[in-house]
Every structure is written in C-alpha cells, then in structure tokens.
Amino acid sequence: MLRIALVGSLSTAKPVPKDVDVLVTLADHDDLTALAQVSRRLRGGANTVNLGADIFLCDADGRYLGRVCRYRECHPRMACDGRQCASGRRLNDDFHLVRLDRSLTLAPPIDLWPTVQRRTVVPVDVERLLLAPLEQDLAAISAGLPDAE
C-alpha cells in the first residue's frame, strides 16, 4: 500500500455525510484479502449509524482499479456488480457503475497515511475526531514511542 486517503462526503462540508469513502493507492493489487476484511469491518461499523462505506482502489499512476469486494465469499450473487467476481481477487471491477476521476486519485482531498495531508478545507469534526488524533499517533509511531494507540 502506498497511500490511504479520505474522499467523498466526509471530506466536504456536507452536513450529513451519507457514507465513508476511502481511496487506497496500491503498489501491487494481486492479493486484497486483508483489505477486504478491513472493508467489511468498515462497512459494518458504518451500517450501525445508517451509513455506507466503500474502499476504492487505484494504482500508483492514479488509474482507478475498482472497489474492494463487499462479500466474504466470492461466488455469483444477484447483488454483486463486479464483472469478474469469480476471479477470487476481491476486486469489484464495476466500471460500468463507478469511475473515479484521475485528478481525484492523484490528489485526494485528505491523505490519512503514510502522512496526513489536507488539500481542502476540512470539516471541524473530521479534523477533531480523525485527523488530529491520527497525526498524534503517526508522530508517536515515527518517534518510536511504545504506546501509540
């Protein structure tokens, strides 16, 4: 993984964001199993407050690859929009439904990892509840402090 970024309504001043959209820039997109587990946890947590969640994927050149598959097991489903679900790669290649603009994939509004970077005016609650604590954790990790949680 090269970068994790926050995109979508949480990175805007929209008063009631409808979902959590994360963009992950991958160096290699062969095995998405661990990321698929994280995606299902994120989606489950968001569902508890009636929100959705998606992890979008792009490569190092900013090319949109698709989304992480939302299903635990890969087999044909009526609700699956991916074109190559049977591949087992955990990649939902639903280009017929979603395409991310390359300008967004190259410079997302908010980078979360490996460093926090803001390219937009950040909502106050996102700054206070997510970015400030995350910056503290990243600083503690880079300083080698033992308890960075």
N, C-alpha and C positions, 0 to 999 in steps of 0.2 A: 504494500500500500504506500502510495506517495503522498496522498493528502485526503483529509476528511473535511468537508465544508457543509455549511448550513445554507440551504437555498429555499425558495418558496415563501409562503406567507409568514412564517416565523421570523424571517429576516426583513420584514416590512412593518409599517405602522398599522397594518390591518388590525382593527380592534379585536376581532375574534378569528384567529387563525383556524383553518379547517383541518390542517394536518402538519406533520413533521416531515420535511423533505431534506434528505441528506444526500450529498454527492460525494462519492468515493472515487478518487483517481487511482487506478491500478497500474502497477508496473507489469504485472502478469495476471491474466484473467482465466487461468486454467481451473483452479480449484476455489470455488466460492462457498464451500461447505460451512466454514466457521462464520463467514459473513452472513450466510443465510440464517444461521442460528441467532445472531445478533439482530438481524432484521425482524425475525419472528418475535423476539422479545420486545423490540421497539414498537412493533405493531400492536402487540398485546397490551403494553403499557399505555399506548395512545388510545386504544379502544376503551380503556377503563374510564376515560373522560370524553368519550364520544368523538375522538379524533382519528384520523388515519395516519399512516406512516409509510414512506417509501424510501428505499435506498437506491439511488440512481448510480450508474457506473459509467465511467469514461476511461479512456486510455491516456497515456502521458502526453499525447498530441492533442488532447481535447475532443477526440471522437467519441460520441455517445455510443455506448455498447448495449444498453438496456437497463432493466431493473433486476434486483435480486428477486428470485422466485419466492413467493409468499408461502408455498406449500412445503410441508416436511418431507413428503414422499413425491417423487417425480413419476407421475403416470397421467394419462389423458384424463382431463376433467372438463366438464362443461364450462366452469368458471375461469379456466386458465386462458389467458390471451396470448401466451407465448407461441411462437411459430415452431420452435424446436424443443418442446418440453421433454421429449423422450431422450434427449441427449444426456441428461443427468448432470449437466454443468451448473444447475441452479441459476441459470440466466434466463430471465424473461425478456425475450427479444421481441417486444410488442411495438415495433417501429410504426406499425400501421395506426397505433393509438397515441404514442408519445414520441416526441423528438425534442431533445434539448438543444438550444442554440449554442453554437460553438463559443460565442462570446461569454456565455454563462459558464460553460465547462472550463474555459481557460482562466476566467477571473470571477469566481463565485462571490456573492455578497459578503460572506463571512467564512474565513478558514478557521477550523477548530483544531486541526492537528496537521503537521508537527508543531506549528506555532499558531497563535491566534492572530488573525489579521482581519481588519474591518475595511471593507470597500464601500460601505454605505452607512447611513445614519442608523444606528442600532436601537431598536426599541428598549426602553428603560428596563423592563422586566427581563428581557433576554440578556442584557448587559449584567444586571444584578444577580440573576439566578443561574446563569450559564457561563457567560464569558469571564467575569471576574474570578469566580472560583476555579474555572478551568485554567486561567492564566496562573493562578497561585499554585495549582497542582503541577503544571508544567514547569514552573520555576523551581519548585521543590525537587522535582524529578531531575532536572538538569543540574541542580546544586548537589545532588546525591543525598538528600535528606531521607531518613529511613521511613517516615510515615507521611507519605504524600497524598493520602486519601483524605 
